[in-house]
Amino acid sequence: MQKLIEEIKKTSSDMARRGWAESNGGNISLRLNKDQFALFDGYSPKSESFPLPVSMPEIAGERFLVTGTGRFLRNIELFPEKNTGVIELDSQGASYRLLWGYEPQGAPTSELPAHLLSHCSIKKKTNNQSFAFIHTHPTNLIALTYAVANLDTKSLSKLLWQSHAECIVVFPAGVEFLPWIMAGSMDLGRATADAISLRNLVIWQYHGICGCGRNLDEAFGRIDVAEKAAEICLKVMAAGGAKQTLTDEQLRAIAANFRCEVDQRLFE
């Protein structure tokens, strides 16, 4: 179990030290793979069953390591058993119960619907090969949603691709843009799940970003690259705007060089 705990400690600490997780902002969930799942076979449930707002048969019976509601990510490295926990869904995916953590008492993040619905999409789209989902508050990406008018998926994806040459390699499908929706709501959960089925990064306007990956390192890395591009973009804007930028031909050339499957609709 220690290896699993060390993984979420590292990710949460990296997020906090970058200033992406102010107060109790941001949350992390990891669908446990076969080996991680078995670590909790001997644990008795430590709570009653809590109903989910909708049934999710796609992830029925699955176990998840999830950060706690109202808990600070920066404290996970100090007290992982207090600030994180493991939940298990029932055989219909209609409810969950606690197996470990959230000491002495607590619950998973208030964004749990967005996490679990997104895990349904991630499991399906990756043929059960991706397990991690992160929501966090990177400063520059949030600022970009205020600074640039009329953003949508196409314009935001192109803006980030053109701001940093690594972007089209790290997220060749682009970044899905969601106009503001109330945090913690089922509307946001459903919209995020739909968005993450199309792309590996989803921007919540004025709020933050969600990213998925095979593991926490991959999910974090995608967000980190997008945030770096947003920082570059804002500095260029502050310096009077871009005088030149990567062209569509150059972006396509980078993608071809690294054998990336780009969403060509974003060039249209």
C-alpha positions in Angstrom: 0.0 0.0 0.0 2.9 2.3 0.7 3.7 2.7 -3.0 0.1 3.7 -3.7 0.1 6.3 -0.9 3.5 7.7 -2.0 2.1 8.2 -5.5 -0.8 10.4 -4.4 1.5 12.2 -1.8 3.9 13.2 -4.6 1.1 14.4 -7.0 -0.7 16.4 -4.3 2.5 18.0 -3.1 3.5 18.9 -6.6 0.1 20.6 -7.1 0.3 22.4 -3.8 3.8 23.7 -4.4 2.9 25.1 -7.8 0.0 27.1 -6.2 -2.7 25.0 -7.9 -4.4 23.9 -4.7 -5.2 26.9 -2.5 -7.0 26.1 0.7 -9.1 22.9 0.0 -9.1 23.5 -3.8 -8.4 20.7 -6.2 -9.0 17.0 -5.9 -7.6 13.7 -7.1 -9.0 10.2 -7.8 -7.3 7.0 -8.9 -9.3 4.0 -10.0 -7.3 1.1 -8.5 -5.8 -1.4 -11.0 -5.8 -5.1 -10.3 -2.8 -5.1 -8.0 -3.9 -2.0 -6.1 -7.4 -3.3 -5.8 -6.2 -6.5 -4.1 -4.4 -4.4 -1.4 -7.8 -3.7 0.2 -9.3 -7.2 0.0 -8.9 -7.7 3.7 -10.5 -4.5 4.8 -14.0 -4.4 6.3 -16.3 -1.6 5.3 -16.1 1.3 7.7 -19.3 3.0 6.7 -22.8 2.5 5.6 -23.6 2.7 1.9 -24.1 6.2 0.4 -26.2 6.5 -2.7 -24.8 8.0 -5.9 -26.9 10.6 -7.8 -27.0 8.2 -10.8 -26.1 4.6 -11.2 -22.8 3.9 -13.0 -22.7 0.3 -14.0 -19.5 0.9 -16.1 -17.5 1.1 -12.8 -19.6 -1.2 -10.6 -17.5 -2.9 -8.0 -14.5 -0.7 -8.6 -12.4 0.8 -5.9 -11.0 4.4 -5.9 -8.4 6.3 -3.9 -10.0 9.8 -3.6 -9.0 13.0 -1.8 -11.3 14.1 1.0 -13.9 16.9 1.0 -12.7 20.0 2.8 -9.2 18.7 3.1 -6.0 20.5 2.0 -3.9 18.7 -0.7 -0.8 20.2 0.9 -1.5 18.1 4.0 -1.7 14.7 2.2 2.0 14.2 2.5 1.8 14.7 6.3 -1.4 12.8 7.0 -2.5 10.6 4.0 -4.9 8.5 6.1 -6.8 11.7 7.2 -6.9 13.5 3.9 -7.5 10.7 1.5 -9.6 7.5 1.5 -10.6 4.4 -0.5 -14.2 3.9 -1.6 -15.8 0.9 -3.1 -18.8 0.9 -5.4 -21.5 -1.7 -5.1 -22.3 -4.3 -7.7 -24.7 -2.0 -9.6 -22.6 1.1 -9.4 -25.4 2.8 -7.5 -23.8 3.5 -4.1 -20.4 3.4 -2.4 -18.9 2.7 1.0 -15.7 3.6 2.7 -12.9 1.0 3.1 -10.0 3.1 4.3 -9.0 6.6 5.3 -10.7 9.9 6.0 -9.7 9.6 9.7 -11.2 10.1 12.1 -14.2 10.8 9.9 -14.8 12.4 6.6 -16.0 11.8 3.0 -14.7 12.0 -0.6 -14.5 15.2 -2.5 -17.7 17.2 -3.3 -16.7 16.8 -6.9 -17.2 13.0 -6.7 -19.9 12.9 -9.4 -17.5 14.6 -11.9 -14.8 12.2 -11.0 -16.8 9.0 -11.1 -18.7 9.9 -14.3 -15.4 10.8 -15.9 -13.9 7.5 -14.8 -16.7 5.8 -16.7 -15.7 7.7 -19.9 -12.0 7.2 -19.3 -12.4 3.4 -18.7 -14.4 3.0 -21.9 -12.3 5.3 -24.2 -9.0 3.8 -23.2 -10.1 0.2 -23.1 -9.5 0.0 -19.4 -5.9 1.3 -19.7 -6.2 4.7 -17.9 -6.9 5.1 -14.2 -6.1 8.7 -13.0 -8.2 11.9 -12.9 -7.1 15.2 -11.5 -9.0 18.5 -11.0 -6.9 21.5 -10.0 -6.6 25.3 -10.2 -3.6 26.4 -12.2 -3.3 30.1 -12.0 -2.4 30.9 -15.6 -5.0 28.6 -17.2 -7.7 30.2 -15.1 -6.4 33.7 -15.9 -6.5 32.9 -19.6 -10.3 32.2 -19.4 -10.7 35.8 -18.2 -8.2 37.5 -20.5 -9.3 36.0 -23.9 -12.8 36.7 -25.2 -15.1 34.2 -26.9 -13.0 31.2 -26.0 -14.2 27.7 -27.2 -12.5 24.4 -27.7 -11.0 25.2 -31.1 -9.6 28.6 -30.2 -8.2 27.6 -26.8 -6.6 24.5 -28.2 -4.9 26.4 -31.0 -3.8 29.2 -28.6 -2.1 26.7 -26.3 -0.6 24.7 -29.2 0.9 27.9 -30.7 2.2 29.1 -27.3 4.4 26.1 -26.6 5.7 23.6 -29.2 5.4 20.7 -26.8 1.6 21.1 -26.5 0.5 19.4 -29.7 2.6 16.3 -28.7 1.3 16.1 -25.1 -2.4 16.8 -26.0 -2.8 16.3 -29.7 -6.6 16.1 -29.3 -6.6 19.6 -27.9 -8.3 20.9 -24.8 -12.1 20.8 -24.3 -13.5 24.1 -23.1 -16.6 24.2 -20.8 -18.3 27.5 -20.2 -19.0 28.1 -16.5 -21.1 25.6 -14.7 -21.8 25.4 -10.9 -19.1 23.5 -9.1 -20.1 20.2 -7.5 -23.3 19.9 -9.6 -24.5 17.0 -11.7 -24.6 19.3 -14.7 -20.8 19.9 -14.3 -20.3 16.2 -13.7 -22.1 15.1 -16.9 -20.5 17.8 -19.0 -17.0 16.9 -17.8 -17.6 13.2 -18.5 -18.8 14.0 -22.0 -15.8 16.3 -22.5 -13.2 13.8 -21.2 -14.5 11.1 -23.5 -13.3 13.4 -26.4 -10.1 14.8 -25.0 -7.6 14.3 -22.1 -7.9 17.8 -20.8 -11.0 19.8 -19.9 -11.0 23.5 -18.9 -13.7 24.7 -16.5 -14.1 28.4 -17.3 -13.0 30.7 -14.4 -12.4 27.6 -12.2 -9.7 25.2 -13.3 -8.8 22.2 -15.3 -9.4 18.4 -15.3 -6.9 15.9 -16.8 -6.7 12.2 -17.1 -4.0 9.7 -17.8 -2.8 6.1 -17.4 -1.5 7.1 -14.0 -1.2 10.3 -11.9 2.2 11.2 -13.4 0.7 11.3 -16.9 -2.4 13.2 -15.9 -0.3 15.7 -13.9 2.2 16.1 -16.8 -0.6 17.0 -19.3 -1.9 19.7 -17.0 1.6 21.0 -16.3 2.4 21.5 -20.0 -0.9 23.2 -20.6 -0.3 25.5 -17.6 3.2 26.4 -19.0 1.7 27.3 -22.3 -0.9 29.5 -20.7 1.8 31.3 -18.7 3.8 31.9 -21.9 0.7 33.1 -23.7 -0.1 35.6 -20.9 3.4 36.9 -20.9 3.3 37.4 -24.6 0.0 39.3 -24.3 1.5 41.5 -21.5 4.5 42.3 -23.8 2.3 43.7 -26.5 1.0 40.5 -28.2 2.6 37.9 -30.5 4.6 39.2 -33.4 5.0 35.7 -34.8 3.7 32.2 -33.8 3.8 28.6 -34.9 1.9 28.1 -38.1 -0.6 25.4 -38.8 2.0 23.8 -41.1 4.6 23.8 -38.3 2.1 22.3 -35.8 1.2 19.6 -38.2 4.9 18.9 -38.9 5.6 18.6 -35.1 2.7 16.2 -34.7 3.8 14.1 -37.7 7.4 14.0 -36.4 6.2 12.5 -33.1 3.5 10.3 -34.7 0.6 12.1 -32.9 -3.0 11.7 -34.0 -4.2 15.3 -34.1 -7.8 16.3 -34.1 -7.7 17.9 -37.6 -11.1 19.7 -36.9 -9.2 22.1 -34.7 -7.4 23.4 -37.7 -10.6 24.2 -39.7 
